[in-house]
Amino acid sequence: MNDLITSLSFAASGMEAQATRLRHVSENIANVDTPGYHRKTMSFDAAMGTGLVEPGPVRLDQTELVTIYDPGHPLADDTGTLRRIERRSGDRDCGRARSAAQL
C-alpha cells in the first residue's frame, strides 16, 4: 500500500508542476500584446532524493523590446508606435503588427 501512495505522490507533484507551467503559459498568451511585457519561462526540477517534481524558478525573457509601427493598434502612442518583444522566426504572426523596417 505504501508503494501506491508513493506513486500517487510522485504523479501529483508532476501534475502540480505542470499546472504551474500552464498558468505561466496562459499569462504569456493573455499579455502577448501588452507593451513592455516579458514572457515568463519555467523549467521542472526533480527534488534530489525524493523523486518528486517541483517547478523550477520563474525567469523573465530578457529579449530586447523593439519599436513597432502600427497606428491601428489600440495601445499605440500618438506617433503610431508601441514597444514589444520581437517575434522569433518560429513564432506565429497574426499579421497585425509590422516593424518600421517592414513598411
Sequence and secondary structure as in RCSB ss.txt:
>XXXX:A:sequence
MNDLITSLSFAASGMEAQATRLRHVSENIANVDTPGYHRKTMSFDAAMGTGLVEPGPVRLDQTELVTIYDPGHPL
ADDTGTLRRIERRSGDRDCGRARSAAQL
>XXXX:A:secstr
 HHHHHHHHHHHHHHHHHHHHHHHHHHHHHTTTSTT   EEEEEEE TTT  EEEEEEEE    EEEEE TTSTT
  TTSEEEEE   TTS   S  EEGGG 
